[in-house]
Amino acid sequence: MANKHGRRFLDDADLSNAVFTYANMRHAKVTREQLKMAYSLHGTILPNGKVYDGSFQLKGDIVDAQAFGVDINNPEALKKWYAMPYDELMRLIDLRKDKPELTDWGF
């Protein structure tokens, strides 16, 4: 629900296992404790205007990082992963063509 200023109020929301990958939560009213329950915040702009840095060590972010070949035991590699812009991630996905796409079937 939004108030008259366009702010989103999530103060009573259960964010357990929520995926906010690359979401803009700049105007969301949400607590750190709620965000710690999420599954993924990779690339998300937090209410304070900063991009999520991985400080909550969320399961979904770790799973995604591993899927993209990031060494999750290397703090510098993780720092780079969390700072990755959306368009760069999309380019990586395009390069990782490991399953057929609709165009492969003549559509």
C-alpha positions, -999 to +999 in steps of 0.1 A: +000+000+000+013+035-008+006+066+011+000+101-004+038+106-009+042+073-029+060+056-001+055+018+003+047+006+038+059-030+045+061-027+082+037-056+089+048-077+059+063-111+063+093-110+039+104-146+046+119-160+014+110-128-006+131-121-037+139-085-042+167-089-068+175-055-083+144-040-067+142-003-059+132-001-022+144+035-018+110+047-006+099+015+012+092+016+049+108-017+060+131-027+088+165-043+087+151-073+105+125-078+078+151-075+051+173-101+068+144-126+063+145-122+025+158-148+002+176-124-022+185-087-022+212-088-049+214-054-066+186-040-045+186-003-037+178-002+000+157+024+018+188+044+027+196+047-010+226+024-010+229-008-030+227-040-009+263-052-002+257-088+009+259-080+046+230-103+055+245-133+037+212-143+022+208-178+009+194-168-025+223-144-031+248-170-023+231-196-045+230-171-074+266-161-070+277-198-071+256-204-102+275-175-119+309-190-108+316-165-081+340-179-054+318-173-023+348-177-001+366-148-017+354-115-001+367-094-031+348-117-056+316-113-035+321-075-032+323-074-070+292-096-074+271-074-051+282-043-070+273-057-104+250-035-124+218-051-137+228-047-174+260-065-168+242-094-152+218-096-182+248-097-205+262-126-185+229-144-187+228-140-225+263-154-227+253-184-205+231-200-231+229-235-217+193-242-226+171-238-257+154-205-263+122-200-283+142-188-313+160-222-313+127-239-320+119-218-351+093-195-334 
